[in-house]
Amino acid sequence: MDIQQVLFESRDLAYREFQAKLIPNIAKESILGVRTPILREMAKKLKKEAQERDFLERLPHAYFDENQLHAFTISLEKDFERCVASVEVFLPYVDNWATCDQLSPKVFKKHRRELLSYIKKWLAAEHTYTIRFGVGMLMEHFLDEDFEPEGLELVAELRSEEYYVNMMRAWYFATALAKQYEAALLYLQKGRMDLWTHRKTIQKAIESNRITAEQKDYLRSLKDRVS
């Protein structure tokens, strides 16, 4: 399969305009406008035809859509060690929130204990989207039956000037409030985060349907409580 040819043939220019507005930090010329269902089907075809290794080694990619396809392809990998290796090769090339957030390997669900050590390494990185990915993996895998209180501490103590890191931190804590309210609330009561992330967390939590009206009222009272 000639990947770039298929991508160009699948372009949707109206969708490209929409995407360009959502991802302002990358060049519009790098966006082709291929819709997600098409990219997911391409990823499945690459796996089925055993072409994924060749594609995954072609870094950096020229187009946003190739990066999206790369993320979807890695996410289908069933071997944990191979998947993590591919993730670590790819993360330094991720340059936008959309690709970062689409990278969600299914195999991670079966290897959460091993995953946690990698997450800690990603959180300690300097690259914006490596850090964001680490926070996203904590949110996806460690706020439910495998809840790790340590995750709250790891995210709270992060300090970054990057919008896309702090937005993910706020998203993480808003989700934690919905799933592990009492544990997450302590971090807001103690003012453990910077003011922007603290307030954004409360804003996102108040917008959530998973937070009760009583909880929302109390969260509003914490808007300015930071250390």
Phi, psi and omega in degrees: 000127174276100190299311181297323179296315179297320180297315179296322179290341183259009183298144173231102188294328177293320178293325177301317179298319179297314180297319182300326179288329182279337183234071188289347185272359175243155184295133179302327182294342180274356181258125179267329180092036177275130184285152186304315180302325178293317179296321178295320178293323176297319179298317178298322180291320177300318179294315183296322182267008177056039179256000189292325182301315180299316181293316184294339179274353181271075179240143000281158175274157180276332189237146175306318183296328175292321177295321176297315178298321178300314180298316180294324181291314176301321184296344179270350182297130184264346178266120187300312183296317178295322181295311180299319179300317179294320178300314184291330175290322187279324188308318180298342181265352180286125187235018181200159183293327185294312179295318178304313186281341176279344180282098186218079183299129181293328184293340181300330182299331182268356185223045185295324181298315179291327183297325187301322181293325177292319179302316180300322178293318180295321179295335181271001182286169176262339183286127185310310188277344170290316177297313180302318179298317178300316178296319179299322179290325173298317181294319184286324191247348188230031175240003181244239184294335177257037182304130178241105178306331179302329180299321177300317180294317181300318182284322181296322185276352175297140174228125183210150174265000185274124180305315186286341171282310184291329175295320178292323176300316179295319178298317179301310184290327176295321177292320177299322177297326179286330187253328182223063192305307186298317181294317182288325183301325181304326183288331176280321179297325181270357179062049187278350183245166175297159187300317183298311182292322176303309182292322180293324176300312181296318179301312182292324179293319180294330178282347185279142175280352182268358178255133183288161179299321179296317178297319180298318179299317180292319179299323178300326181288347182261006188306324185253013184270095175225150182282000000 
